């Protein structure tokens, strides 16, 4: 299986619990805004420590409270794309993509796959929302992750830009074939992403 998650964390006065297992390929975590979906992604990525439970990806234990396992975020090999692209404004698209890249030789393949080769010399402030989202996905892929976490990847995009980003994610899903967990609150998006299992919160 790809993701095996059973976690509980207290945030303020609320307790968030999530438990699910997914098959190989892409899966979708769906639920209303404020349900805690992003917090679950952060626990998988190691950016939020659960109070109890475990996180395993492709059989590898990233967190296990009982066995005192808690792999540091930088060693979890997660490719993360947040709701906001979080590109470095002082770096060109090329340098954003190569930031954290393990091998620069994959740049041509990734930019072709995401249709962003023509953007390499541009600055983040000149990109549309859909272009910036594709660059963020490219940066995640160039880090050569073991799995991908996408948090509301189509949020705040208009129709045309949503279609661009959706096509890019579908290509990554079909060609790269990494374990992928996509967060969305939109049931239509969830069906389009076509994950093997939809988890509702």
C-alpha positions as CSV (number, residue, x, y, z in Angstrom):
1,X,0.0,0.0,0.0
2,X,1.1,3.6,-0.4
3,X,-0.1,5.5,2.7
4,X,-0.9,3.9,6.0
5,X,-1.9,6.7,8.4
6,X,-3.4,6.6,11.9
7,X,-2.7,9.8,13.8
8,X,-4.2,12.0,16.5
9,X,-3.1,15.5,17.4
10,X,-4.5,18.1,19.7
11,X,-4.6,21.6,18.2
12,X,-5.8,24.3,20.6
13,X,-9.0,22.9,22.2
14,X,-9.7,20.5,19.3
15,X,-8.6,16.9,18.7
16,X,-7.9,15.8,15.2
17,X,-7.8,12.1,14.3
18,X,-7.4,10.5,10.9
19,X,-6.9,6.9,9.9
20,X,-6.7,5.5,6.4
21,X,-4.8,3.1,4.2
22,X,-4.5,3.6,0.4
23,X,-3.5,1.4,-2.5
24,X,-0.7,2.2,-5.0
25,X,-0.8,5.3,-7.1
26,X,-2.8,8.5,-6.3
27,X,-5.3,8.9,-3.6
28,X,-7.5,11.8,-2.7
29,X,-8.2,13.2,0.8
30,X,-11.5,15.0,0.6
31,X,-13.5,16.9,3.1
32,X,-14.9,20.4,3.9
33,X,-12.7,23.4,4.6
34,X,-11.5,23.4,8.2
35,X,-11.8,19.6,8.6
36,X,-8.1,19.2,9.2
37,X,-6.9,17.9,5.8
38,X,-3.9,20.2,5.6
39,X,-2.9,19.2,9.2
40,X,-2.9,15.5,8.1
41,X,-0.6,16.3,5.2
42,X,1.7,18.2,7.6
43,X,1.8,15.2,9.9
44,X,2.8,13.0,6.9
45,X,5.4,15.5,5.8
46,X,6.8,15.8,9.4
47,X,5.9,19.4,9.8
48,X,3.4,18.7,12.6
49,X,4.1,16.0,15.2
50,X,1.2,13.7,16.1
51,X,0.5,13.0,19.7
52,X,0.0,9.3,18.9
53,X,-0.3,6.9,16.1
54,X,1.9,6.1,13.0
55,X,2.6,7.3,9.5
56,X,4.0,4.8,6.9
57,X,4.5,5.5,3.3
58,X,5.3,2.5,0.9
59,X,6.0,0.4,4.0
60,X,8.5,2.9,5.5
61,X,7.8,4.1,9.0
62,X,8.1,7.9,9.1
63,X,6.5,8.3,12.5
64,X,5.5,5.7,15.1
65,X,4.8,6.9,18.6
66,X,4.9,3.5,20.1
67,X,8.4,2.7,18.6
68,X,9.6,6.3,19.1
69,X,10.2,6.8,15.4
70,X,10.1,10.3,14.1
71,X,12.0,10.9,10.8
72,X,13.0,14.5,10.3
73,X,11.1,16.3,7.5
74,X,14.2,16.7,5.3
75,X,14.8,13.0,5.5
76,X,11.2,11.9,4.6
77,X,11.8,12.4,0.9
78,X,8.4,14.1,0.5
79,X,7.6,16.4,-2.5
80,X,5.2,18.9,-1.1
81,X,3.1,21.4,-3.1
82,X,1.2,23.8,-0.8
83,X,-1.9,25.8,-1.7
84,X,0.3,28.8,-2.4
85,X,3.2,28.0,-4.7
86,X,5.8,29.6,-2.3
87,X,8.3,30.4,-5.1
88,X,11.3,32.4,-4.2
89,X,10.6,35.9,-5.6
90,X,14.3,36.8,-6.0
91,X,15.0,33.7,-8.1
92,X,14.2,33.0,-11.7
93,X,11.9,30.1,-12.6
94,X,15.0,28.1,-13.6
95,X,16.7,28.7,-10.2
96,X,13.4,28.0,-8.3
97,X,13.2,24.7,-10.1
98,X,16.8,23.8,-9.3
99,X,16.6,24.8,-5.7
100,X,16.9,21.5,-3.8
101,X,17.2,19.5,-7.0
102,X,19.3,16.3,-6.6
103,X,20.3,16.2,-10.3
104,X,20.1,19.1,-12.7
105,X,20.0,16.6,-15.6
106,X,16.3,16.0,-15.0
107,X,15.4,19.6,-15.7
108,X,14.6,19.2,-19.4
109,X,12.4,16.2,-18.8
110,X,10.4,17.8,-16.0
111,X,9.9,21.1,-17.8
112,X,8.7,19.3,-20.9
113,X,6.4,17.1,-18.9
114,X,4.8,20.2,-17.2
115,X,5.0,22.4,-20.3
116,X,7.0,25.1,-18.5
117,X,10.3,25.1,-20.5
118,X,9.4,28.5,-22.0
119,X,9.1,30.0,-18.5
120,X,12.7,29.3,-17.3
121,X,14.0,32.8,-17.6
122,X,10.9,34.4,-16.2
123,X,10.4,35.8,-12.6
124,X,7.7,34.4,-10.3
125,X,5.9,37.7,-10.2
126,X,5.2,37.5,-13.9
127,X,3.6,34.1,-13.8
128,X,-0.1,33.3,-13.8
129,X,-1.5,31.2,-11.0
130,X,-1.5,28.1,-13.1
131,X,2.0,28.6,-14.3
132,X,3.3,29.2,-10.7
133,X,1.5,26.0,-9.6
134,X,3.2,24.0,-12.3
135,X,6.6,25.4,-11.4
136,X,5.9,24.4,-7.8
137,X,5.1,20.9,-8.9
138,X,8.3,20.8,-11.0
139,X,10.4,21.9,-8.1
140,X,8.9,19.1,-6.0
141,X,9.6,16.5,-8.7
142,X,13.2,17.7,-9.1
143,X,13.9,16.9,-5.5
144,X,13.4,13.3,-6.5
145,X,10.9,12.5,-3.8
146,X,9.6,9.1,-2.7
147,X,6.1,10.4,-2.6
148,X,4.1,13.6,-3.4
149,X,1.7,15.6,-1.2
150,X,-0.5,18.2,-3.0
151,X,-2.6,20.5,-0.9
152,X,-5.6,22.0,-2.8
153,X,-3.5,22.2,-6.0
154,X,-6.3,23.9,-7.9
155,X,-7.4,26.4,-5.2
156,X,-7.8,30.1,-6.3
157,X,-7.3,29.3,-10.0
158,X,-9.8,30.4,-12.7
159,X,-11.2,27.9,-15.2
160,X,-8.4,28.0,-17.8
161,X,-5.6,27.9,-15.1
162,X,-7.4,25.1,-13.3
163,X,-7.4,23.1,-16.5
164,X,-3.7,23.7,-17.0
165,X,-2.8,22.6,-13.5
166,X,-5.1,19.6,-13.7
167,X,-3.5,18.4,-16.9
168,X,-0.1,18.8,-15.3
169,X,-1.1,16.7,-12.3
170,X,-2.6,14.0,-14.5
171,X,0.6,13.7,-16.5
172,X,2.6,13.4,-13.3
173,X,0.1,10.8,-12.0
174,X,0.3,8.8,-15.2
175,X,4.0,9.1,-16.0
176,X,5.9,9.4,-12.8
177,X,3.8,6.9,-10.8
178,X,4.9,8.0,-7.3
179,X,2.6,7.5,-4.3
180,X,0.5,10.7,-4.4
181,X,-1.9,12.1,-1.9
182,X,-4.0,15.0,-3.0
183,X,-6.1,17.2,-0.7
184,X,-9.3,18.8,-2.0
185,X,-12.7,19.9,-0.8
186,X,-14.2,19.6,-4.2
187,X,-15.9,16.3,-5.1
188,X,-15.7,17.0,-8.8
189,X,-11.9,17.5,-8.6
190,X,-11.7,14.3,-6.5
191,X,-13.4,12.3,-9.3
192,X,-11.2,13.9,-11.9
193,X,-8.0,13.1,-10.0
194,X,-9.1,9.5,-10.2
195,X,-7.5,8.2,-7.0
196,X,-7.9,4.6,-6.2
197,X,-9.5,5.5,-2.9
198,X,-11.3,8.6,-1.7
199,X,-11.0,9.3,2.0
200,X,-13.7,11.6,3.5
201,X,-13.1,13.6,6.6
